[in-house]
Amino acid sequence: MTDEIDKIVATINAQKGELMGINAFLMAMARSLTPAELGRVLDGFDNEIAHMRSFLAYSQLPDEVIGGLEGYVKTWNAIRTRPNQS
């Protein structure tokens, strides 16, 4: 690989780590909410995901993008059944 490609790959991998950190923070915050508050947050999440799925249905994005979104949705759906970690 060239130096430029190595730099791009390193930047992308660093951003993936940052996104994982943000996701962990959001999950921790969501798990600390009351059931009513969590319900409101997840209702808003469901609404936004519906809009994203509509957009993705008519876009030329790679399957990995759609798969990544669905994996993220699956993770958040797990909070519906296990909202608080003790």
C-alpha positions in Angstrom: 0.0 0.0 0.0 1.1 3.5 -0.6 1.7 6.0 2.3 -1.5 7.9 1.3 -3.7 4.8 1.5 -2.1 3.8 4.8 -3.0 7.2 6.2 -6.6 7.0 4.9 -7.0 3.5 6.4 -5.5 4.6 9.7 -7.9 7.6 9.8 -10.9 5.5 9.1 -9.9 3.0 11.8 -9.4 5.7 14.3 -12.9 7.1 13.5 -14.4 3.6 13.9 -12.9 3.6 17.4 -14.4 7.0 18.2 -17.8 5.9 17.0 -17.6 2.9 19.2 -16.9 5.2 22.2 -19.8 7.4 21.3 -22.0 4.4 21.0 -20.9 3.1 24.4 -21.6 6.4 26.0 -25.1 6.6 24.4 -25.9 3.1 25.6 -24.9 3.9 29.1 -27.0 7.0 29.1 -30.0 5.1 27.7 -29.7 2.4 30.3 -29.8 5.0 33.1 -33.2 6.4 32.0 -36.5 5.6 33.5 -38.7 3.3 31.5 -40.9 6.2 30.4 -37.9 8.3 29.3 -36.3 5.4 27.5 -39.6 4.7 25.7 -39.6 8.3 24.4 -36.0 8.0 23.3 -36.6 4.7 21.5 -39.8 6.1 19.8 -37.7 8.9 18.4 -35.1 6.4 17.3 -37.7 4.3 15.6 -38.9 7.3 13.7 -35.4 8.3 12.5 -34.6 4.7 11.5 -37.8 4.6 9.4 -36.6 7.7 7.5 -33.1 6.3 7.0 -34.5 3.0 5.7 -36.7 4.9 3.2 -33.6 6.8 2.0 -31.4 3.7 1.8 -34.1 1.9 -0.2 -33.6 4.4 -3.1 -29.8 5.0 -2.7 -26.8 3.6 -4.4 -24.9 2.9 -1.1 -23.0 -0.3 -0.6 -24.7 -3.2 1.2 -22.2 -2.8 4.1 -23.8 0.6 4.9 -27.3 -1.0 5.1 -25.9 -4.0 7.1 -24.1 -1.6 9.5 -27.3 0.3 10.1 -29.3 -2.9 10.7 -26.6 -4.1 13.2 -26.9 -0.8 15.0 -30.7 -1.1 15.2 -30.4 -4.7 16.5 -28.1 -3.4 19.3 -30.5 -0.7 20.3 -33.5 -3.1 20.1 -31.7 -5.2 22.7 -32.1 -2.3 25.2 -35.9 -2.7 24.9 -35.6 -6.2 26.5 -32.7 -5.5 28.8 -32.9 -1.8 29.7 -30.8 -1.7 32.8 -27.5 -3.4 33.6 -27.1 -4.2 37.3 
